[in-house]
């Protein structure tokens, strides 16, 4: 499973989305499930899944799935692999 697939799974799980739900274009608050509380759960799930620490600025900046992939790459995790 690629890092990108793992990230998709984290998004689906943290946001209580069905398996196979398309998350690639998701943006913060674009769906009711992605509210501020779910955002905190999502950040925690990403930290657990990828063994990284996301700081406050990164947490605020992570406003979409695309930004989450950029965040992983910033932490040395190539999402495409």
C-alpha positions as CSV (number, residue, x, y, z in Angstrom):
1,X,0.0,0.0,0.0
2,X,1.4,3.4,-1.0
3,X,1.7,6.3,1.4
4,X,-1.0,8.0,-0.6
5,X,-3.3,5.0,-0.1
6,X,-2.5,5.0,3.6
7,X,-3.3,8.7,3.8
8,X,-6.6,8.1,1.9
9,X,-7.5,5.4,4.5
10,X,-6.6,7.8,7.4
11,X,-8.9,10.4,5.9
12,X,-11.8,7.9,5.4
13,X,-11.4,6.6,8.9
14,X,-11.0,9.9,10.7
15,X,-13.9,11.5,8.8
16,X,-16.1,8.4,9.1
17,X,-16.4,8.1,5.3
18,X,-17.3,4.8,3.5
19,X,-14.5,2.6,2.2
20,X,-13.6,3.7,-1.3
21,X,-14.9,7.3,-0.9
22,X,-13.0,9.7,-3.1
23,X,-11.0,12.0,-0.7
24,X,-8.4,13.4,-3.2
25,X,-10.4,16.6,-3.7
26,X,-11.6,17.1,-0.2
27,X,-11.2,20.5,1.5
28,X,-11.7,21.4,5.1
29,X,-15.4,22.1,5.9
30,X,-16.4,21.1,2.3
31,X,-18.3,18.2,3.9
32,X,-20.2,18.2,7.2
33,X,-17.9,15.4,8.6
34,X,-14.8,17.5,8.3
35,X,-15.4,20.0,11.1
36,X,-12.9,21.3,13.7
37,X,-13.2,18.3,15.9
38,X,-12.7,15.9,13.1
39,X,-9.7,17.9,12.0
40,X,-8.0,17.2,15.3
41,X,-8.8,13.5,15.0
42,X,-7.4,13.6,11.5
43,X,-4.2,15.2,12.6
44,X,-3.8,12.7,15.4
45,X,-4.5,9.8,13.0
46,X,-1.9,11.1,10.6
47,X,0.7,11.5,13.3
48,X,0.0,7.9,14.4
49,X,0.0,6.4,10.9
50,X,3.1,8.1,9.7
51,X,5.1,8.6,13.0
52,X,5.3,12.3,12.6
53,X,4.6,15.4,14.8
54,X,2.5,18.0,13.2
55,X,2.9,21.5,14.7
56,X,0.2,24.1,15.2
57,X,1.0,26.1,12.0
58,X,1.0,22.9,9.9
59,X,-2.3,21.8,11.5
60,X,-3.9,25.2,10.6
61,X,-2.4,25.1,7.0
62,X,-3.7,21.6,6.3
63,X,-6.9,22.7,4.7
64,X,-7.3,19.9,2.1
65,X,-6.2,16.4,1.1
66,X,-3.7,18.0,-1.3
67,X,-2.2,20.1,1.6
68,X,-2.0,16.9,3.7
69,X,0.1,15.2,1.0
70,X,2.4,18.3,0.9
71,X,2.7,18.1,4.7
72,X,3.8,14.4,4.5
73,X,6.4,15.3,1.9
74,X,7.6,18.1,4.2
75,X,8.2,15.5,6.8
76,X,10.1,13.3,4.4
77,X,7.4,11.0,3.4
78,X,6.9,10.7,-0.4
79,X,3.2,10.3,-0.8
80,X,3.6,8.8,-4.2
81,X,5.6,5.8,-2.8
